[in-house]
Structure formats: structure tokens, C-alpha cells
Amino acid sequence: MKWLKLFIPHQPIRYKLLTPKLDLIVKWEIFNKINQFDELG
């Protein structure tokens, strides 16, 4: 999953086109990143 995290900020659309399941993973990862930023204030 590390390789996926590396590309999420730069190319989320490319992974969204690969598979619906991967799209869900990407959305979940982005959701977690947003929550982390919210916690940091």
C-alpha cells in the first residue's frame, strides 16, 4: 500500500480509472489524510 500512498497526492485520477475497488481504497486514503489534517488544526 506504500506505493499507492506515494501517488495519491499527485495522480488520484489515474488510479480511479484502474478498478472500482482501487477507487474505494484511494477515496479511503484521501479521507484519512483529510481527517489527519483536521486533527492537526
C-alpha positions as CSV (number, residue, x, y, z in Angstrom):
1,M,0.0,0.0,0.0
2,K,3.0,2.3,0.4
3,W,3.4,2.7,-3.4
4,L,-0.3,3.8,-3.5
5,K,0.2,6.5,-0.8
6,L,3.1,7.9,-2.7
7,F,1.0,8.7,-5.8
8,I,-2.3,9.7,-4.1
9,P,-1.5,13.4,-3.9
10,H,-0.3,13.6,-7.4
11,Q,-2.3,11.2,-9.6
12,P,-5.6,10.1,-7.9
13,I,-7.4,10.1,-11.2
14,R,-5.1,7.5,-12.8
15,Y,-5.8,5.0,-10.0
16,K,-9.5,5.9,-10.1
17,L,-9.5,4.6,-13.7
18,L,-8.0,1.2,-12.9
19,T,-10.6,-0.5,-10.8
20,P,-13.6,0.4,-8.7
21,K,-12.1,-1.4,-5.7
22,L,-8.9,0.6,-6.0
23,D,-11.0,3.7,-6.3
24,L,-12.6,3.0,-3.0
25,I,-9.1,2.5,-1.5
26,V,-7.9,5.8,-2.9
27,K,-11.0,7.6,-1.5
28,W,-10.5,6.0,1.9
29,E,-6.8,7.0,1.9
30,I,-7.7,10.6,1.0
31,F,-10.5,10.6,3.6
32,N,-7.9,9.5,6.3
33,K,-5.5,12.2,5.2
34,I,-8.2,14.9,5.4
35,N,-9.1,13.7,8.9
36,Q,-5.4,13.8,9.9
37,F,-5.2,17.5,8.7
38,D,-8.4,18.3,10.7
39,E,-6.9,16.9,13.8
40,L,-3.8,19.0,13.4
41,G,-6.0,22.0,13.1
